[in-house]
């Protein structure tokens, strides 16, 4: 079922887009570990990491909008090179034990210049599918494939950071990320598939976004909040059980399950519409998050988290699919970047809140934040009506 997708994208684009988005998964954890080791302060590390997340959350949609208007080639090229420079500057400042303010500034720059390869690869791949005359099923398969690349990158990225920190130094991981940005980010930018900017007629078609598009962005903020709360709760529980090193493996187990289920999404029959899938995914998030409130052993944690991973990718892929059907084509890259930034922002905010709750009330309090976010997400899926726009080929209703 992925044969048509791979034929459409070619052999090079998936590789460079995967390696180009890998630094995003490496820099958040890498900056935390680096600043914690060089400054000796978890507070300073948290401030620098928070600044990086804030920069990405705020600037991501701006980069997406520029890519829609001026084309991906120049925007991604400039952002990739600027991001590589900013990451190297952060490494040099941290190893020189610079003041906290400088580390926060450089962290914010490193976040603000993230080239948004993941969301731009989605919009590029969808555009290729639509131009080839592909139907909604092909677009859904493309989104499943791109979602899986994201999941694998967010499992592999932290693993590479942890390996580099154990064998050498966290700086090695960030310098590797900078090298990937300079090479693979550039290759992604210059690939022949990079779309040009909007023409005058395309710019005129940008139009106003429907209310459902904003609701879908809120859903992704809530998804990020779930992930941040899961992180805080898993970290707190593994520490309580005397196995803090297991936290990374638990995250990885969730990511592997999520990626596997994400790939299988393409096999769902077309008669199961996107709105039905969204409701089913949010119901799964609620039902599968509740057992986290009661888990009190490491084997139980692995089982619950791995099963929970089965609902994570379907929700992400479905929200991206609904957004693709809902927003004007001339605002697709911007909208995809908004969704990704929403996940980052929601994760950072929830991690701060649930981390404090975990410290004072235990892991179950952090997991409670995830359950509340899942309930809100489910409420959105039942209350929001999405109406697909036509894009030059027939599209079926999302319901």
C-alpha positions, 0 to 999 in steps of 0.5 A: 500500500506504500508502493505508490507513496514511495514511487511518488516521493522518489528515493531521495526525498524521504531520506533527506526529509527524515535526516533533516527533521532528526535534529529537531528531535535531538536539540530539545533533550540535547540542550537540556543535557548539555546545559545541565552538565556545563552549568551544574544547574537543572534550573538553568538547563530548564530555562534554556530548554524552555526558551528553545521550545518557546522560540520554535512554538512562536516562529514555526508558523511564521516559517510555514507562512513564508514557505507558502508565500515565497516557496520552500527552497529559499526559506528552508535553506536560510532557516537550515543554515541559520539553525545550524549556526545557532546550535553551534553558538549554543554549544560554544556558549554552554561549554564556555559557561556563559550566563543564563541570559545568554543561554536562554537567548541562544536557545530561543534563536535555536528554536526560532530558526528550526526549518520545520522540515517535518510539517513542510515535508507533509505539505510538499508530499500532499501537494505532490499527491494532489498534483499527480491526481491522487485520491484521498486514500493516497493522501491519507497514505502519504500522511501516515508515512510522514507521521511514521517518519516523525515518530521514528525521528522522535524515538531515534533522536533522543536515543542518539543524544543519550548515546552521545552523552554516555560515550562522549559528551552532549555537545557531540550530539548537538554538533551532529545535529548542526551538521545534519541541518547544514547538509540534509536541511540544505538537500531538502530545501534544494530538492526539485520537489520544493514548491514555488511561492504562491502566485497572485491568484494563489495568494488571493485564494488564501482566504480566511481559515474556517473555525474548525481549523483553529479547533484542530490546532487546539487539539494538537496543543492538547496532544502536546499537553498529553505527551508532556504530562506523560513524560513528567509522570513516567520520569517521576514513577521510574525515579520512585521505583529506583530505575530512572534510566528506564524512562528513556526506554519507556518513551522509546517503547511508546514511540515504536508502538505509535510508529507501527500503528501509524503505518497501519493507518493506511490500511483502514477502509476509505468508508471510515471517514476522518471525523469518525477516525478522530473520535475513535482516536480521542476515545482511545486516548481517554480510555488508554490514559486512565490506567496510568493513574493506577500503575505502580510497577515497572512492568505495568508501566511498560504494558500501559504505555506501549498500549497507549502508544497505539492511540498516539499516531492515529490522532496525530495523523487524523488531525493532519488529514483533517487540516489538509482537507479543511484549509486553503491549499495556499495556507497548507504549509503554515497550517501544518507548521501551526499544528507542529508548533502546537504540539511543542508548545503544549508539551512544554507548558504541560511538562512545567505544570505536571512536573511540579505536580509530580514533585509534590503529589506523585506521578499519578497527579502528572498522569491526571493532567494527561487524562484531562487533556485527553477528555478535552480532546475527545470533547472537541472531536464530538463538537467540531464540524469539519467541511472539506474544501475542493482542491481540483480533484473530488474529495469525499466528506470527512465524516 
